[in-house]
């Protein structure tokens, strides 16, 4: 699939290496609040996701987006997106592509639910623009850091 400047392709486990090395700081901080090893966590996310793609432009990875079946609730997907610092150059395009993926996820799962680090203020705002309801924070991270549940489809 081609979307504007980006080429979208299915993610493979080895994509975890470049993504872990190039995560934008807010995504790195958020991921490290939940996981000890970024590369292992990203590999797990890739393998657990029924839908998982990488966006590239000019041969450079920009972001990875995916959604996995929630193992605790049938019909509930767990959407996620991790971006490199390169993504900050394309905010409008990133939002347009993300809306495409959210629509695709909702075709597969009637409810989407995940958590976003309270400190990741830009992502919280962006999730609201995408149409997610962002709830009050709960203790969620490795050390009980506050994360907002975000949901769509309830």
Z-matrix of the N, CA and C atoms (Angstrom, degrees):
N
C 1 1.462
C 2 1.526 1 108.58
N 3 1.307 2 116.37 1 141.17
C 4 1.465 3 121.57 2 177.06
C 5 1.532 4 108.13 3 -118.92
N 6 1.297 5 116.69 4 127.99
C 7 1.453 6 121.29 5 179.34
C 8 1.525 7 107.46 6 -129.18
N 9 1.328 8 115.43 7 102.47
C 10 1.457 9 121.16 8 178.73
C 11 1.516 10 109.86 9 58.10
N 12 1.303 11 117.30 10 -119.94
C 13 1.456 12 122.81 11 -177.71
C 14 1.518 13 113.35 12 -80.21
N 15 1.321 14 117.66 13 -10.98
C 16 1.450 15 121.70 14 -170.44
C 17 1.518 16 112.64 15 -102.98
N 18 1.314 17 114.05 16 145.20
C 19 1.452 18 121.79 17 167.25
C 20 1.518 19 105.61 18 -105.32
N 21 1.322 20 116.75 19 127.78
C 22 1.455 21 121.76 20 179.73
C 23 1.525 22 108.04 21 -106.19
N 24 1.324 23 115.92 22 133.20
C 25 1.455 24 120.87 23 178.98
C 26 1.522 25 109.28 24 -142.56
N 27 1.331 26 117.27 25 157.55
C 28 1.466 27 119.52 26 177.62
C 29 1.532 28 111.05 27 -60.85
N 30 1.306 29 115.72 28 137.36
C 31 1.464 30 121.24 29 177.40
C 32 1.520 31 109.93 30 -74.67
N 33 1.316 32 115.14 31 149.84
C 34 1.470 33 122.50 32 174.11
C 35 1.531 34 107.24 33 -124.16
N 36 1.342 35 117.85 34 156.83
C 37 1.469 36 119.62 35 -176.40
C 38 1.525 37 114.37 36 -53.07
N 39 1.329 38 118.67 37 -35.36
C 40 1.463 39 120.25 38 -179.42
C 41 1.530 40 113.14 39 -66.94
N 42 1.330 41 118.27 40 -15.95
C 43 1.464 42 120.48 41 175.25
C 44 1.529 43 111.29 42 -64.14
N 45 1.318 44 116.98 43 -19.52
C 46 1.461 45 120.94 44 179.44
C 47 1.528 46 111.66 45 -61.86
N 48 1.332 47 116.81 46 -29.97
C 49 1.464 48 120.66 47 -177.78
C 50 1.525 49 110.66 48 -64.64
N 51 1.349 50 117.28 49 -54.27
C 52 1.468 51 119.41 50 -178.94
C 53 1.514 52 111.62 51 -66.94
N 54 1.344 53 117.34 52 -37.36
C 55 1.458 54 118.80 53 -178.42
C 56 1.530 55 110.63 54 -65.30
N 57 1.317 56 117.33 55 -45.28
C 58 1.463 57 120.47 56 179.29
C 59 1.534 58 111.09 57 -60.87
N 60 1.312 59 116.45 58 -35.23
C 61 1.475 60 120.71 59 -178.31
C 62 1.522 61 113.13 60 -76.93
N 63 1.331 62 117.47 61 -20.17
C 64 1.469 63 120.50 62 -173.17
C 65 1.524 64 114.37 63 -123.54
N 66 1.315 65 118.34 64 14.42
C 67 1.465 66 120.17 65 -179.87
C 68 1.519 67 111.18 66 -58.36
N 69 1.331 68 115.58 67 141.54
C 70 1.460 69 118.19 68 173.19
C 71 1.531 70 107.55 69 -66.22
N 72 1.316 71 117.62 70 150.90
C 73 1.474 72 121.36 71 -173.15
C 74 1.528 73 114.47 72 -53.62
N 75 1.338 74 118.65 73 -41.21
C 76 1.467 75 119.58 74 -178.08
C 77 1.531 76 111.21 75 -65.79
N 78 1.337 77 118.03 76 -36.53
C 79 1.464 78 120.61 77 177.90
C 80 1.533 79 110.65 78 -72.01
N 81 1.320 80 116.49 79 -37.52
C 82 1.475 81 120.77 80 178.11
C 83 1.529 82 109.76 81 -62.32
N 84 1.335 83 116.63 82 -48.28
C 85 1.470 84 121.05 83 -179.50
C 86 1.524 85 110.87 84 -60.63
N 87 1.327 86 116.32 85 -43.91
C 88 1.464 87 120.81 86 179.68
C 89 1.524 88 111.29 87 -63.53
N 90 1.326 89 117.02 88 -46.41
C 91 1.467 90 120.57 89 -179.07
C 92 1.525 91 111.11 90 -63.78
N 93 1.328 92 116.84 91 -40.45
C 94 1.471 93 119.68 92 -179.25
C 95 1.526 94 112.18 93 -71.07
N 96 1.325 95 118.11 94 -17.75
C 97 1.463 96 120.80 95 174.31
C 98 1.529 97 110.68 96 -73.28
N 99 1.336 98 116.94 97 -18.29
C 100 1.460 99 120.91 98 -178.02
C 101 1.524 100 113.78 99 -112.57
N 102 1.334 101 117.46 100 -26.69
C 103 1.460 102 121.29 101 -172.90
C 104 1.521 103 110.38 102 -133.78
N 105 1.331 104 116.13 103 148.79
C 106 1.465 105 120.92 104 178.02
C 107 1.521 106 112.30 105 -81.15
N 108 1.317 107 117.10 106 -33.96
C 109 1.463 108 121.64 107 -174.23
C 110 1.523 109 109.36 108 -125.07
N 111 1.328 110 116.74 109 110.01
C 112 1.464 111 121.28 110 -176.52
C 113 1.518 112 112.46 111 -59.35
N 114 1.307 113 117.26 112 -47.43
C 115 1.458 114 120.24 113 -175.54
C 116 1.532 115 110.95 114 -61.69
N 117 1.319 116 117.19 115 -43.73
C 118 1.465 117 120.62 116 178.21
C 119 1.525 118 110.86 117 -64.02
N 120 1.324 119 116.65 118 -42.00
C 121 1.467 120 120.44 119 179.63
C 122 1.523 121 111.07 120 -63.16
N 123 1.323 122 117.45 121 -41.23
C 124 1.465 123 120.78 122 179.89
C 125 1.524 124 110.32 123 -68.14
N 126 1.330 125 117.49 124 -42.21
C 127 1.473 126 120.39 125 176.43
C 128 1.531 127 110.54 126 -58.09
N 129 1.321 128 116.04 127 -42.91
C 130 1.465 129 119.83 128 178.30
C 131 1.527 130 110.68 129 -62.62
N 132 1.328 131 116.95 130 -43.55
C 133 1.469 132 120.29 131 179.36
C 134 1.520 133 111.29 132 -61.22
N 135 1.321 134 116.30 133 -40.98
C 136 1.466 135 120.12 134 178.08
C 137 1.523 136 110.32 135 -62.00
N 138 1.323 137 116.62 136 -49.24
C 139 1.461 138 119.51 137 -175.71
C 140 1.528 139 112.55 138 -70.03
N 141 1.329 140 117.70 139 -30.16
C 142 1.468 141 120.76 140 -179.42
C 143 1.524 142 112.69 141 -79.31
N 144 1.314 143 117.65 142 -19.06
C 145 1.467 144 121.28 143 -173.02
C 146 1.521 145 111.97 144 -86.07
N 147 1.315 146 115.36 145 131.74
C 148 1.470 147 120.96 146 174.20
C 149 1.520 148 110.68 147 -72.68
N 150 1.312 149 115.75 148 -32.84
C 151 1.461 150 122.61 149 176.17
C 152 1.522 151 105.77 150 -121.61
N 153 1.329 152 117.02 151 125.98
C 154 1.460 153 120.03 152 179.16
C 155 1.524 154 108.50 153 -158.64
N 156 1.322 155 115.91 154 116.16
C 157 1.458 156 121.50 155 -177.28
C 158 1.527 157 111.18 156 -129.36
N 159 1.333 158 113.48 157 157.90
C 160 1.458 159 122.85 158 174.84
C 161 1.519 160 107.49 159 -112.64
N 162 1.319 161 116.17 160 137.09
C 163 1.466 162 121.77 161 173.35
C 164 1.522 163 107.44 162 -103.61
N 165 1.329 164 114.34 163 130.32
C 166 1.460 165 120.53 164 179.07
C 167 1.520 166 109.03 165 -127.14
N 168 1.320 167 115.61 166 152.11
C 169 1.449 168 121.49 167 171.14
C 170 1.519 169 107.51 168 -142.34
N 171 1.297 170 115.93 169 134.49
C 172 1.462 171 122.54 170 179.73
C 173 1.527 172 111.53 171 49.69
N 174 1.341 173 115.32 172 40.26
C 175 1.456 174 121.03 173 177.10
C 176 1.517 175 115.65 174 76.95
N 177 1.331 176 117.65 175 5.13
C 178 1.469 177 121.44 176 -179.90
C 179 1.524 178 109.87 177 -112.70
N 180 1.333 179 115.48 178 136.17
C 181 1.453 180 119.96 179 174.41
C 182 1.516 181 110.44 180 -70.12
N 183 1.330 182 116.17 181 138.95
C 184 1.458 183 120.84 182 -177.89
C 185 1.530 184 111.05 183 -115.68
N 186 1.335 185 116.96 184 -45.99
C 187 1.459 186 119.93 185 176.76
C 188 1.516 187 109.80 186 -157.96
N 189 1.336 188 113.94 187 165.63
C 190 1.453 189 122.21 188 175.08
C 191 1.521 190 106.77 189 -128.26
N 192 1.312 191 115.99 190 136.27
C 193 1.458 192 121.64 191 -178.27
C 194 1.527 193 108.44 192 -130.88
N 195 1.329 194 115.81 193 141.68
C 196 1.452 195 118.74 194 -179.79
C 197 1.510 196 112.20 195 -158.16
N 198 1.334 197 113.98 196 172.52
C 199 1.456 198 120.30 197 175.41
C 200 1.529 199 107.65 198 -152.86
N 201 1.320 200 114.99 199 132.75
C 202 1.459 201 122.04 200 -179.51
C 203 1.526 202 109.57 201 -117.69
N 204 1.310 203 115.52 202 154.63
C 205 1.457 204 120.76 203 172.09
C 206 1.525 205 108.06 204 -67.53
N 207 1.321 206 117.42 205 129.79
C 208 1.463 207 121.22 206 175.00
C 209 1.529 208 107.51 207 -68.67
N 210 1.328 209 118.30 208 120.81
C 211 1.465 210 119.41 209 -177.71
C 212 1.526 211 113.56 210 -69.25
N 213 1.333 212 117.34 211 -12.10
C 214 1.466 213 120.07 212 -177.89
C 215 1.523 214 113.44 213 -98.17
N 216 1.343 215 117.49 214 -8.50
C 217 1.472 216 118.77 215 -175.68
C 218 1.524 217 110.41 216 -153.78
N 219 1.310 218 116.62 217 115.54
C 220 1.464 219 121.30 218 176.26
C 221 1.525 220 109.25 219 -61.38
N 222 1.326 221 116.47 220 140.96
C 223 1.459 222 121.24 221 178.18
C 224 1.514 223 114.38 222 81.38
N 225 1.326 224 116.81 223 8.75
C 226 1.463 225 119.58 224 179.69
C 227 1.528 226 108.73 225 -120.76
N 228 1.337 227 114.95 226 124.09
C 229 1.449 228 121.18 227 177.95
C 230 1.514 229 111.05 228 -99.00
N 231 1.322 230 114.47 229 154.22
C 232 1.461 231 121.78 230 178.59
C 233 1.532 232 107.31 231 -115.28
N 234 1.343 233 117.09 232 95.12
C 235 1.466 234 120.43 233 -178.06
C 236 1.525 235 111.13 234 -80.92
N 237 1.309 236 115.13 235 150.24
C 238 1.463 237 119.38 236 177.49
C 239 1.526 238 109.70 237 -153.79
N 240 1.309 239 115.03 238 155.76
C 241 1.456 240 122.25 239 176.17
C 242 1.524 241 107.10 240 -149.13
N 243 1.314 242 115.69 241 129.68
C 244 1.454 243 122.25 242 175.07
C 245 1.516 244 107.49 243 -123.01
N 246 1.311 245 116.29 244 134.47
C 247 1.461 246 119.92 245 -174.29
C 248 1.527 247 111.44 246 -124.66
N 249 1.317 248 113.75 247 154.37
C 250 1.456 249 120.83 248 173.46
C 251 1.530 250 108.33 249 -89.83
N 252 1.310 251 115.93 250 172.21
C 253 1.461 252 119.65 251 177.44
C 254 1.529 253 110.93 252 -62.50
N 255 1.315 254 117.53 253 -24.22
C 256 1.474 255 123.02 254 177.99
C 257 1.534 256 111.14 255 -60.48
N 258 1.330 257 117.47 256 -30.81
C 259 1.474 258 121.72 257 -176.50
C 260 1.521 259 112.05 258 -62.10
N 261 1.315 260 117.21 259 -27.68
C 262 1.462 261 120.18 260 -177.35
C 263 1.529 262 112.44 261 -65.26
N 264 1.326 263 116.93 262 -14.83
C 265 1.469 264 121.28 263 177.41
C 266 1.524 265 112.22 264 -80.65
N 267 1.345 266 118.06 265 -10.82
C 268 1.466 267 122.08 266 -172.41
C 269 1.528 268 112.23 267 -132.87
N 270 1.335 269 120.29 268 51.56
C 271 1.467 270 119.83 269 -173.94
C 272 1.528 271 113.89 270 -61.81
N 273 1.312 272 118.99 271 -42.44
C 274 1.464 273 120.52 272 -178.65
C 275 1.516 274 112.36 273 -67.48
N 276 1.314 275 116.06 274 -41.68
C 277 1.463 276 120.64 275 179.45
C 278 1.522 277 109.63 276 -67.20
N 279 1.312 278 116.89 277 -41.01
C 280 1.464 279 120.88 278 178.91
C 281 1.526 280 110.44 279 -59.75
N 282 1.321 281 117.24 280 -43.03
C 283 1.465 282 121.13 281 178.98
C 284 1.523 283 110.64 282 -64.36
N 285 1.323 284 117.53 283 -43.02
C 286 1.464 285 121.13 284 179.54
C 287 1.533 286 110.83 285 -61.22
N 288 1.307 287 116.69 286 -45.41
C 289 1.468 288 120.16 287 179.54
C 290 1.523 289 110.24 288 -66.46
N 291 1.332 290 117.15 289 -41.21
C 292 1.464 291 120.25 290 179.83
C 293 1.522 292 111.09 291 -61.35
N 294 1.331 293 117.64 292 -39.29
C 295 1.470 294 120.26 293 177.75
C 296 1.525 295 110.97 294 -62.46
N 297 1.319 296 117.01 295 -37.93
C 298 1.471 297 121.21 296 175.58
C 299 1.529 298 109.76 297 -59.50
N 300 1.328 299 116.72 298 -46.72
C 301 1.459 300 120.19 299 -178.83
C 302 1.526 301 111.84 300 -67.10
N 303 1.318 302 117.73 301 -41.13
C 304 1.466 303 120.41 302 178.33
C 305 1.533 304 109.48 303 -58.48
N 306 1.322 305 117.03 304 -43.87
C 307 1.470 306 120.29 305 178.14
C 308 1.531 307 110.57 306 -61.31
N 309 1.322 308 117.42 307 -42.67
C 310 1.467 309 120.99 308 178.55
C 311 1.532 310 111.00 309 -64.86
N 312 1.327 311 116.52 310 -41.12
C 313 1.461 312 119.74 311 178.66
C 314 1.526 313 110.73 312 -62.47
N 315 1.341 314 116.54 313 -41.82
C 316 1.468 315 120.06 314 -179.27
C 317 1.524 316 112.37 315 -66.82
N 318 1.320 317 118.07 316 -25.11
C 319 1.469 318 120.12 317 173.95
C 320 1.523 319 110.77 318 -67.35
N 321 1.309 320 116.75 319 -31.80
C 322 1.470 321 122.02 320 -178.27
C 323 1.532 322 111.64 321 -90.15
N 324 1.330 323 117.10 322 -40.08
C 325 1.461 324 122.47 323 -177.20
C 326 1.528 325 109.02 324 -125.22
N 327 1.318 326 118.69 325 124.69
C 328 1.470 327 119.92 326 -179.65
C 329 1.529 328 113.68 327 -68.24
N 330 1.328 329 117.11 328 -20.94
C 331 1.465 330 121.33 329 179.87
C 332 1.529 331 108.47 330 -129.95
N 333 1.320 332 115.48 331 135.19
C 334 1.463 333 121.96 332 175.07
C 335 1.523 334 107.66 333 -116.35
N 336 1.333 335 116.93 334 133.86
C 337 1.460 336 121.30 335 -178.38
C 338 1.521 337 109.73 336 -149.26
N 339 1.313 338 115.95 337 133.04
C 340 1.457 339 121.56 338 171.65
C 341 1.526 340 107.66 339 -156.15
N 342 1.337 341 116.97 340 -170.26
C 343 1.455 342 122.61 341 -176.80
C 344 1.517 343 109.70 342 -129.07
N 345 1.324 344 116.23 343 145.43
C 346 1.468 345 122.42 344 177.34
C 347 1.527 346 108.04 345 -129.07
N 348 1.310 347 115.70 346 136.31
C 349 1.460 348 122.90 347 -179.92
C 350 1.529 349 109.33 348 -59.41
N 351 1.309 350 116.18 349 131.02
C 352 1.468 351 121.39 350 -179.93
C 353 1.534 352 111.59 351 -57.12
N 354 1.323 353 117.51 352 -32.26
C 355 1.466 354 121.44 353 -179.52
C 356 1.527 355 112.22 354 -71.01
N 357 1.310 356 117.43 355 -17.66
C 358 1.461 357 122.32 356 -177.53
C 359 1.541 358 108.78 357 -86.06
N 360 1.311 359 115.03 358 66.45
C 361 1.466 360 122.74 359 -172.63
C 362 1.529 361 112.09 360 -58.68
N 363 1.323 362 117.54 361 -40.96
C 364 1.467 363 120.31 362 -179.65
C 365 1.525 364 110.41 363 -63.10
N 366 1.317 365 117.99 364 -41.04
C 367 1.468 366 120.31 365 179.42
C 368 1.520 367 111.51 366 -68.97
N 369 1.326 368 117.44 367 -36.26
C 370 1.471 369 120.61 368 176.96
C 371 1.525 370 109.45 369 -60.72
N 372 1.344 371 117.10 370 -46.59
C 373 1.477 372 120.99 371 177.93
C 374 1.526 373 110.78 372 -61.34
N 375 1.324 374 116.28 373 -44.04
C 376 1.456 375 121.60 374 -177.57
C 377 1.528 376 110.77 375 -64.14
N 378 1.324 377 117.72 376 -41.94
C 379 1.472 378 120.76 377 178.05
C 380 1.531 379 110.77 378 -60.55
N 381 1.315 380 116.81 379 -39.17
C 382 1.470 381 119.90 380 176.55
C 383 1.530 382 110.62 381 -63.62
N 384 1.339 383 116.94 382 -41.53
C 385 1.472 384 120.01 383 178.26
C 386 1.530 385 111.23 384 -63.14
N 387 1.322 386 116.72 385 -31.67
C 388 1.467 387 120.21 386 177.85
C 389 1.529 388 111.81 387 -74.03
N 390 1.332 389 118.08 388 -13.29
C 391 1.449 390 121.57 389 178.23
C 392 1.518 391 115.14 390 106.86
N 393 1.329 392 117.42 391 5.39
C 394 1.462 393 119.93 392 177.57
C 395 1.521 394 109.69 393 -77.99
N 396 1.316 395 115.81 394 148.76
C 397 1.456 396 121.98 395 169.42
C 398 1.518 397 106.12 396 -89.08
N 399 1.321 398 116.29 397 124.33
C 400 1.463 399 121.71 398 179.46
C 401 1.528 400 106.86 399 -103.62
N 402 1.324 401 115.26 400 119.89
C 403 1.466 402 121.60 401 -174.39
C 404 1.531 403 111.46 402 -93.54
N 405 1.308 404 115.32 403 172.06
C 406 1.472 405 121.44 404 177.88
C 407 1.527 406 109.48 405 -59.88
N 408 1.327 407 117.13 406 146.25
C 409 1.466 408 119.84 407 -176.45
C 410 1.531 409 113.13 408 -68.64
N 411 1.340 410 112.77 409 151.11
C 412 1.464 411 122.88 410 175.82
C 413 1.522 412 107.90 411 -127.14
N 414 1.325 413 117.40 412 157.59
C 415 1.464 414 120.53 413 173.07
C 416 1.523 415 107.47 414 -68.87
N 417 1.320 416 117.48 415 121.01
C 418 1.462 417 120.32 416 -172.60
C 419 1.517 418 113.04 417 -139.98
N 420 1.306 419 118.72 418 -37.70
C 421 1.461 420 121.65 419 -175.04
C 422 1.520 421 112.57 420 -65.27
N 423 1.342 422 115.35 421 177.63
C 424 1.466 423 121.66 422 -179.93
C 425 1.519 424 111.72 423 -52.97
N 426 1.309 425 115.89 424 -37.68
C 427 1.461 426 121.37 425 -177.38
C 428 1.520 427 111.99 426 -110.96
N 429 1.326 428 115.92 427 24.62
C 430 1.456 429 120.46 428 178.81
C 431 1.510 430 114.37 429 77.47
N 432 1.354 431 117.02 430 21.60
C 433 1.460 432 120.28 431 177.65
C 434 1.534 433 109.39 432 -59.01
N 435 1.336 434 116.63 433 148.28
C 436 1.466 435 119.35 434 179.77
C 437 1.531 436 111.87 435 -76.53
N 438 1.318 437 114.93 436 125.99
C 439 1.458 438 122.95 437 175.64
C 440 1.521 439 108.59 438 -125.19
N 441 1.331 440 115.74 439 140.16
C 442 1.465 441 121.45 440 175.34
C 443 1.526 442 109.40 441 -85.95
N 444 1.341 443 118.83 442 126.82
C 445 1.459 444 118.55 443 165.79
C 446 1.529 445 107.24 444 -68.25
N 447 1.331 446 116.59 445 141.44
C 448 1.461 447 119.76 446 171.72
C 449 1.521 448 107.69 447 -128.09
N 450 1.337 449 115.06 448 139.97
C 451 1.458 450 120.02 449 -170.42
C 452 1.524 451 110.72 450 -142.57
N 453 1.314 452 114.00 451 152.37
C 454 1.466 453 121.56 452 173.62
C 455 1.525 454 106.89 453 -146.30
N 456 1.321 455 115.61 454 139.13
C 457 1.458 456 120.33 455 174.23
C 458 1.503 457 115.79 456 102.79
N 459 1.308 458 118.47 457 0.09
C 460 1.481 459 120.29 458 177.75
C 461 1.497 460 110.75 459 -82.61
